Amino acid sequence: MVDPNIAFSLYLKHLRLKHNLTQKQIARMLGMKNIYSYQRLESPKKVNPSLSMIGKIKTIFPEFKIDDIFTKK
């Protein structure tokens, strides 16, 4: 099983790339003041999203399934 922090970061990056969006575009869509705040979400060592941030991510990527991060495959 993959560590949830690594899974979250990689899954988020995968969805961003799948939708052809830049980190800057996503940061703006999430209402972040700078790109560095978003880059922390894609960094497995620094990621620690709040529930409200996960909710915002879900509005941008409706296919984002938090269960997939914690499910053993």
C-alpha positions, -999 to +999 in steps of 0.1 A: +000+000+000+013+035-009+017+061+018-015+084+017+007+115+014+024+102-017-009+089-031-026+122-026+002+142-041+005+120-072-032+117-077-036+155-076-008+160-100-022+133-123-056+150-124-040+184-130-020+171-159-050+152-173-069+184-175-040+203-190-038+228-162-007+245-148+001+247-111-005+285-113-039+280-128-050+255-101-036+278-073-057+306-087-088+283-089-083+273-053-080+309-042-044+306-031-023+337-029+008+321-045+019+291-064+040+278-036+010+270-015-003+248-043+031+232-048+030+220-012-001+199-022+019+181-049+049+176-025+045+143-006+068+155+022+048+187+028+012+178+019-013+183+047-046+194+031-074+207+053-109+193+048-119+226+032-090+224+008-100+188-001-136+202-008-122+229-031-102+203-050-133+182-053-152+211-069-124+215-095-120+178-101-153+161-094-137+127-102-113+131-073-120+102-050-105+105-016-112+068-009-088+058-037-059+073-016-067+050+013-078+019-005-054-010-009-052-021-046 
